[in-house]
Amino acid sequence: MLEDIRENFLNYEVLVDVHGLLLKGLLTTLQLAAMVVPLGLIVGLGLAVAHLVAGPRVRLGLAMWIDFFRAFPPLVLLIYVYYGVPMAGADISTWASIALAFTLNTSAYFGEIFRAGIESVPRSQWDAARALGMRWRHTFALVVLPQGVRAVLPDLVSNIVTVSQLTALAAVIAVPELLRAALVTQGTTYNATPLIAAALMYLVLLWPLIRVLNHLEQRRRPTSNIPDRR
């Protein structure tokens, strides 16, 4: 039985044959994450700032926009953008489709996180900075935003982990990222080893972020009041 498991799931010979394609897929995954995460952060911050300075009607529109793209399944959104935009007459590349679809989805989550952080900063911080003669934009950029980001940093890191995992959806439109490479090699070798190897690669890739997230959550967690039993 152990030999069957090794043969079908941990086959070293198969891994040697397909490791080149898996590494190329890993590189594509890293490139996708390097594109999608910053775009989501930047657009999300823009949504949060717009919600802060806009009037009631615009805020309502932003809230509807954010709720819509948070509720819309990212896989369906990617398929709509990839196949629907060209049907509308626009020339859009595969990578641009991924960037647009994932940015629409992830920026909605990042926007809510940034907004919660900004609103958690006490009004006294604004008043103190303005009393010192700082302009609104300087107060926001130098006083309020750093405090707001610090307050929601664990949530930001957690969402970055989720966005990094989201890049696996690019496999459905034949982008040769890690999951796609694993599926292709699994189909050609009739062996599950490439899928296991891809899962381990994802684990190695995301484990440092998970540890950072745990550290941040422990720092934010209040000290336990439970007495020592010794």
Secondary structure in CASP SS format (residue, H / E / C, confidence):
PFRMAT SS
TARGET T0000
AUTHOR 0000-0000-0000
METHOD secondary structure of the structure
MODEL  1
M C 1.00
L H 1.00
E H 1.00
D H 1.00
I H 1.00
R H 1.00
E H 1.00
N H 1.00
F H 1.00
L C 1.00
N C 1.00
Y H 1.00
E H 1.00
V H 1.00
L H 1.00
V H 1.00
D H 1.00
V H 1.00
H H 1.00
G H 1.00
L H 1.00
L H 1.00
L H 1.00
K H 1.00
G H 1.00
L H 1.00
L H 1.00
T H 1.00
T H 1.00
L H 1.00
Q H 1.00
L H 1.00
A H 1.00
A H 1.00
M H 1.00
V H 1.00
V H 1.00
P H 1.00
L H 1.00
G H 1.00
L H 1.00
I H 1.00
V H 1.00
G H 1.00
L H 1.00
G H 1.00
L H 1.00
A H 1.00
V H 1.00
A H 1.00
H H 1.00
L H 1.00
V H 1.00
A C 1.00
G C 1.00
P H 1.00
R H 1.00
V H 1.00
R H 1.00
L H 1.00
G H 1.00
L H 1.00
A H 1.00
M H 1.00
W H 1.00
I H 1.00
D H 1.00
F H 1.00
F H 1.00
R H 1.00
A H 1.00
F C 1.00
P C 1.00
P H 1.00
L H 1.00
V H 1.00
L H 1.00
L H 1.00
I H 1.00
Y H 1.00
V H 1.00
Y H 1.00
Y H 1.00
G H 1.00
V H 1.00
P H 1.00
M H 1.00
A C 1.00
G C 1.00
A C 1.00
D C 1.00
I C 1.00
S C 1.00
T H 1.00
W H 1.00
A H 1.00
S H 1.00
I H 1.00
A H 1.00
L H 1.00
A H 1.00
F H 1.00
T H 1.00
L H 1.00
N H 1.00
T H 1.00
S H 1.00
A H 1.00
Y H 1.00
F H 1.00
G H 1.00
E H 1.00
I H 1.00
F H 1.00
R H 1.00
A H 1.00
G H 1.00
I H 1.00
E H 1.00
S C 1.00
V C 1.00
P C 1.00
R H 1.00
S H 1.00
Q H 1.00
W H 1.00
D H 1.00
A H 1.00
A H 1.00
R H 1.00
A H 1.00
L C 1.00
G C 1.00
M C 1.00
R C 1.00
W H 1.00
R H 1.00
H H 1.00
T H 1.00
F H 1.00
A H 1.00
L H 1.00
V H 1.00
V H 1.00
L H 1.00
P H 1.00
Q H 1.00
G H 1.00
V H 1.00
R H 1.00
A H 1.00
V C 1.00
L H 1.00
P H 1.00
D H 1.00
L H 1.00
V H 1.00
S H 1.00
N H 1.00
I H 1.00
V H 1.00
T H 1.00
V H 1.00
S H 1.00
Q H 1.00
L H 1.00
T H 1.00
A H 1.00
L H 1.00
A H 1.00
A H 1.00
V H 1.00
I H 1.00
A C 1.00
V C 1.00
P C 1.00
E C 1.00
L H 1.00
L H 1.00
R H 1.00
A H 1.00
A H 1.00
L H 1.00
V H 1.00
T H 1.00
Q H 1.00
G H 1.00
T H 1.00
T H 1.00
Y C 1.00
N C 1.00
A C 1.00
T H 1.00
P H 1.00
L H 1.00
I H 1.00
A H 1.00
A H 1.00
A H 1.00
L H 1.00
M H 1.00
Y H 1.00
L H 1.00
V H 1.00
L H 1.00
L H 1.00
W H 1.00
P H 1.00
L H 1.00
I H 1.00
R H 1.00
V H 1.00
L H 1.00
N H 1.00
H H 1.00
L H 1.00
E H 1.00
Q H 1.00
R H 1.00
R H 1.00
R C 1.00
P C 1.00
T C 1.00
S C 1.00
N C 1.00
I C 1.00
P C 1.00
D C 1.00
R C 1.00
R C 1.00
END
